[in-house]
Amino acid sequence: MKVSFIHVDAGKGHYVPAKALYDHYLEMGNEATLENLFLMLNAKTWNKLIKNWWRANLHHPKAERFLDERLDNPFIENRIKFFAENMDIYVERFIQWYNREKPDYIICTNFLANPILTTIISRSKIDIPLFVYVADVFDNPKIGTSNEVDKFFVASQLGKENCIKNGIDSDRVVVTPFPLKHEVMKYGNITQREARVELGLKQDKFTIILNFGGEGIGNVKLIEEMRKQKLDWQILVLGNLSKTTTLRYKELRLKYPKLDLITPGFVDNIGLYIKACDVQLGKTGANSLLESLYLKTPFLMSELLYTSRAFIDFMKIKKIGWAENDIKKQIEILKKYATDPEFRKPVIEDLNSLPIEFGCIPLLEIADNEYKKYREKKNK
């Protein structure tokens, strides 16, 4: 069996699950390819536009919420489809790619698979099933609700319900485990104390992670407020820090030389850092949030994006974290969690009773089974 895992360069939220699934599928003894959709089609300009659009959104989350909410509609979906239908060169390039790689089926981790790949596959006349992994876990953008996709894989019941609400046929939506990376899963049984010893961190300090993700875009406002309130916490800053973010933290160190600030940057053992902290903070991102939940660490969504609404809905069901844009309110939440056992109790209880399963291999086994069903149906 051979599968192509396709992502889009619009943040690590789409690349990470594609890479995790790709790695595990190879380990299962199969063949696989890992592809960037637009580079696969040799559409370098579109790839650059998508990448720059996402990075601009991270710099301006308020603008992102305003714009993406208005762009997520059937009109935009139809315009994207029109683009795909009228670009013969991309159909030709897809056929060339298929004839070279010959995958049995495709799993795409970005919603653009729906208006773009479904259209190109249809025009190419190639008989290949397309499965979409819903990267946002609890919802799927409206422009990605095409019923031409053979199956949608989503890692939560709430996500399935929202997919159906947005117009996807219920029999096309399959609840699967969340595809965790190897480097996170292996830290599932380590204790916080063991993690802090291994990382050389202080044992007796309340510890938070500021996770800026693969794009490394963030600010220092939270730390400034901590210093004003004289909070002596241990702060870990993770992510491939952008030039502007690196400069901000350099200035912060000069301003507060006694600040207990550790900036390892982008790390391969992020699971160990998550396990070592008391609370992880970051923008809404399925990978960061679900990695935290798997490791029983609460998550504070500190920069809400358009997709945040579904994450907040889940937090109303399970008290596994908080969503708050206001810096002072974020500090109040953290202070209460650090000092109030009764405030901690429901969070810890819900982290130990999550209605979500984890693992790449069970998801891939589901995908292989859906492919076999597809072929059996076609052969009748």
C-alpha positions in Angstrom: 0.0 0.0 0.0 1.2 3.5 -0.8 -0.3 6.7 0.6 0.4 10.4 -0.1 0.1 12.7 2.9 -0.5 16.3 1.7 -0.3 19.5 3.7 -0.3 23.2 3.1 2.3 25.7 4.3 -0.1 27.7 6.5 1.3 27.1 9.9 2.6 23.9 11.6 -1.0 22.8 12.4 -1.3 21.2 9.0 2.3 20.0 8.5 2.7 18.3 11.9 -0.2 15.7 11.6 0.8 15.0 8.0 4.4 14.3 9.1 3.3 12.2 12.1 1.1 10.1 9.9 3.7 9.8 7.2 6.4 8.6 9.7 4.1 6.0 11.3 2.9 4.7 7.9 6.5 4.1 6.9 7.1 2.3 10.2 4.1 0.0 9.4 6.1 -1.3 6.4 4.2 0.7 3.8 5.3 3.3 1.1 4.4 6.9 1.5 5.1 10.4 0.2 4.9 13.7 2.1 3.8 16.6 -0.1 3.2 20.4 0.1 0.0 20.8 -2.0 1.1 23.9 -3.9 4.7 22.8 -4.4 3.4 19.4 -5.7 1.5 21.4 -8.3 4.6 23.7 -8.9 2.4 26.7 -7.8 5.2 28.5 -6.0 3.4 31.9 -6.0 0.3 30.5 -4.4 2.5 28.7 -1.8 4.2 32.0 -0.9 0.9 33.9 -0.8 -0.7 31.3 1.6 2.4 31.2 3.8 2.7 35.0 4.0 -1.1 35.4 4.7 -0.9 33.0 7.7 2.1 34.7 9.1 0.5 38.1 8.8 -2.6 36.7 10.6 -0.4 35.6 13.5 1.1 39.1 13.8 -2.4 40.6 13.8 -4.9 38.1 15.5 -7.7 40.7 15.7 -7.5 41.3 12.0 -7.4 37.5 11.5 -10.6 37.0 13.4 -12.4 39.7 11.5 -11.2 38.7 8.0 -11.3 34.9 8.2 -14.9 35.0 9.6 -16.0 36.9 6.6 -13.9 34.9 4.1 -15.3 31.6 5.3 -18.3 31.3 3.1 -19.7 29.4 0.0 -18.8 32.4 -2.3 -15.1 32.1 -1.5 -15.3 28.3 -1.8 -16.8 28.7 -5.3 -14.1 31.2 -6.3 -11.4 28.7 -5.2 -13.1 26.0 -7.2 -13.3 28.3 -10.2 -9.6 28.9 -10.0 -9.0 25.1 -9.9 -11.4 24.4 -12.7 -9.8 26.9 -15.1 -6.1 26.2 -14.5 -5.4 23.4 -16.9 -1.7 23.5 -16.1 -2.4 22.3 -12.5 -4.5 19.4 -13.7 -1.6 18.4 -16.0 0.9 18.7 -13.1 -1.4 16.6 -10.8 -1.6 13.9 -13.5 2.2 13.9 -13.9 2.7 13.7 -10.1 0.2 10.8 -9.9 1.8 8.9 -12.7 5.2 9.3 -11.0 4.1 8.4 -7.4 1.0 6.2 -8.0 -0.5 6.4 -4.4 -3.4 4.2 -3.6 -5.1 7.1 -1.7 -4.5 10.6 -0.4 -4.9 12.0 3.1 -4.8 15.8 3.1 -4.5 17.7 6.4 -5.8 21.1 5.1 -9.3 22.2 4.3 -8.1 23.6 0.9 -8.1 19.9 -0.3 -11.9 20.2 -0.6 -12.3 23.0 -3.1 -8.9 22.4 -4.9 -8.0 18.7 -4.8 -11.6 17.5 -5.4 -11.9 19.7 -8.4 -8.4 18.7 -9.9 -9.0 15.0 -9.2 -12.4 15.2 -10.9 -10.9 16.9 -13.9 -8.0 14.5 -14.1 -10.4 11.5 -14.4 -8.1 9.6 -12.0 -9.8 7.1 -9.7 -8.2 7.8 -6.3 -10.0 8.3 -3.0 -9.4 11.5 -1.1 -9.5 11.5 2.7 -9.3 14.8 4.7 -7.9 14.9 8.2 -9.7 17.8 10.0 -6.8 19.6 11.6 -8.9 21.9 13.7 -10.2 18.9 15.7 -13.4 20.5 16.9 -14.6 22.2 13.7 -13.9 22.5 9.9 -14.1 25.7 7.9 -17.2 26.2 5.9 -15.2 26.5 2.7 -13.9 23.0 3.3 -17.2 21.1 3.5 -17.3 19.5 0.0 -19.2 16.2 -0.1 -16.9 15.2 -3.0 -14.3 14.3 -0.3 -14.6 10.5 0.3 -14.1 10.6 4.1 -13.4 13.2 6.8 -11.3 12.0 9.7 -11.9 14.1 12.9 -10.5 13.5 16.4 -13.6 14.5 18.4 -17.3 13.9 18.6 -17.8 17.7 18.8 -15.8 18.0 15.6 -18.0 15.4 13.8 -21.2 17.3 14.9 -19.8 20.6 13.6 -18.8 19.1 10.3 -22.3 17.7 9.8 -23.8 21.1 10.9 -21.6 22.8 8.2 -23.1 20.6 5.5 -20.9 17.4 5.3 -22.9 14.2 4.9 -22.9 12.3 8.3 -21.7 9.0 6.6 -18.6 10.8 5.3 -17.4 11.8 8.8 -15.4 9.3 10.9 -14.2 9.9 14.4 -10.6 8.8 14.8 -7.8 9.2 17.3 -5.6 12.3 17.3 -2.3 11.7 15.4 0.3 12.5 18.1 4.0 12.8 17.2 6.5 10.2 18.5 8.3 12.9 20.5 5.2 13.7 22.5 3.8 10.2 23.0 7.0 8.9 24.6 6.7 11.3 27.5 3.2 10.2 28.6 4.3 8.4 31.7 7.0 10.7 32.9 6.4 12.7 36.1 6.7 16.5 36.4 9.5 16.1 38.8 11.4 13.8 36.5 10.9 16.2 33.6 12.2 19.1 35.5 15.3 17.2 36.7 16.1 16.1 33.1 15.7 19.7 31.9 17.6 21.2 34.8 14.6 23.3 35.9 13.8 24.5 39.4 11.5 22.1 41.2 9.8 24.5 43.6 8.6 27.2 41.2 5.3 27.6 39.4 6.2 27.1 35.7 4.5 28.2 32.5 5.3 27.6 28.9 4.7 30.4 26.3 4.5 28.3 23.1 4.9 30.4 19.9 4.9 27.4 17.7 6.7 26.8 14.4 6.2 30.4 13.3 7.7 31.8 16.5 5.5 34.9 16.6 4.6 36.4 20.0 4.9 39.3 22.4 6.2 40.0 25.9 3.2 41.7 27.4 2.3 38.8 29.8 5.9 38.8 31.2 5.8 42.6 31.7 2.6 42.3 33.7 4.1 39.5 35.8 7.0 41.7 36.7 4.6 44.5 37.7 2.9 42.1 40.1 6.2 40.7 41.4 5.3 37.1 40.4 8.4 34.9 40.7 7.5 32.2 38.2 9.7 30.1 35.9 9.0 30.9 32.3 9.8 28.7 29.3 9.5 30.2 25.8 9.3 27.6 23.1 9.2 28.0 19.3 11.4 28.9 16.3 11.4 32.6 17.4 11.0 35.2 14.6 13.6 38.0 14.5 11.1 40.5 16.0 10.2 38.1 18.9 13.9 37.3 19.5 14.7 41.0 19.8 11.8 41.6 22.2 13.1 38.9 24.5 16.7 40.1 24.3 15.4 43.5 25.5 13.4 41.9 28.2 16.5 40.1 29.6 18.4 43.4 29.7 15.4 45.1 31.4 14.9 42.3 34.0 18.3 40.5 34.6 16.9 38.4 37.5 13.9 37.1 35.5 13.7 33.3 35.5 13.4 33.1 31.7 14.5 30.1 29.7 14.3 30.4 25.9 15.4 27.1 24.3 13.7 28.0 21.0 12.3 25.2 18.8 12.9 21.8 20.5 12.6 18.2 19.4 11.6 17.1 22.9 8.6 19.4 23.4 6.7 16.7 25.3 9.3 16.8 28.1 8.9 20.6 28.4 5.1 20.4 28.5 5.3 17.7 31.2 7.7 19.9 33.2 5.3 22.9 33.3 2.1 23.7 35.2 0.3 25.5 32.4 1.0 25.9 28.8 0.0 29.2 27.0 -0.3 29.9 23.3 -2.5 30.8 20.4 -5.3 28.5 19.4 -3.6 25.5 17.8 -4.9 21.9 17.7 -1.4 20.4 18.0 -0.3 22.5 21.0 -3.7 22.0 22.8 -4.0 18.3 22.2 -0.4 17.7 23.0 -1.0 19.5 26.3 -4.1 17.4 27.0 -2.4 14.1 26.3 0.3 15.1 28.8 -2.3 16.2 31.4 -1.2 19.8 31.3 -3.9 22.6 31.2 -3.8 25.1 28.3 -4.6 28.8 28.3 -5.4 30.1 24.9 -3.9 33.5 25.0 -4.4 34.7 21.4 -7.8 33.7 20.0 -8.1 33.2 16.3 -11.1 32.5 14.1 -11.0 28.8 14.9 -11.0 29.5 18.6 -14.8 29.4 18.8 -14.9 25.6 18.6 -12.0 25.2 21.1 -13.9 27.4 23.5 -17.0 25.3 23.0 -15.0 22.2 24.0 -13.7 24.0 27.1 -17.3 24.5 28.1 -17.8 20.7 28.0 -14.5 19.8 29.6 -12.7 22.2 32.1 -9.2 21.5 30.7 -8.1 25.1 30.3 -9.2 28.7 29.6 -9.5 31.1 26.7 -8.7 34.7 27.5 -7.2 37.6 25.4 -6.9 40.1 28.3 -3.4 40.0 29.8 -4.5 40.9 33.4 -7.2 38.3 33.3 -4.7 35.7 32.1 -2.5 36.5 35.1 -5.4 36.2 37.5 -6.2 32.7 36.1 -2.6 31.6 36.5 -2.4 33.0 40.0 -5.5 31.2 41.0 -4.3 27.9 39.5 -1.0 28.3 41.2 -2.4 28.8 44.7 -6.0 27.4 44.9 -6.4 23.6 45.1 -10.2 23.8 44.7 -9.7 25.8 41.4 -7.3 23.1 40.2 -9.4 20.1 41.1 -12.0 20.1 38.3 -9.2 20.8 35.8 -7.2 17.8 36.9 -10.3 15.6 37.0 -11.3 16.5 33.4 -7.7 16.1 32.1 -8.0 12.5 33.3 -11.3 11.8 31.6 -10.9 13.2 28.1 -13.4 12.0 25.4 -10.5 11.9 22.9 -8.2 9.0 21.9 -4.6 9.4 20.7 -2.4 7.6 18.2 -1.4 7.6 14.6 -1.5 3.9 13.9 -5.2 3.4 14.9 -6.0 6.3 12.6 -4.0 4.8 9.7 -5.7 1.5 10.2 -9.1 3.2 9.9 -7.8 4.9 6.7 -6.6 1.6 5.2 -10.0 0.1 6.0 -11.9 2.9 4.4 -9.7 2.5 1.3 -10.6 -1.2 1.1 -14.3 -0.3 1.4 -13.9 2.2 -1.4 -12.3 -0.4 -3.7 -14.9 -3.0 -2.8 -17.7 -0.6 -3.7 -16.0 0.4 -6.9 -15.5 -3.2 -7.9 -19.2 -4.2 -7.5 
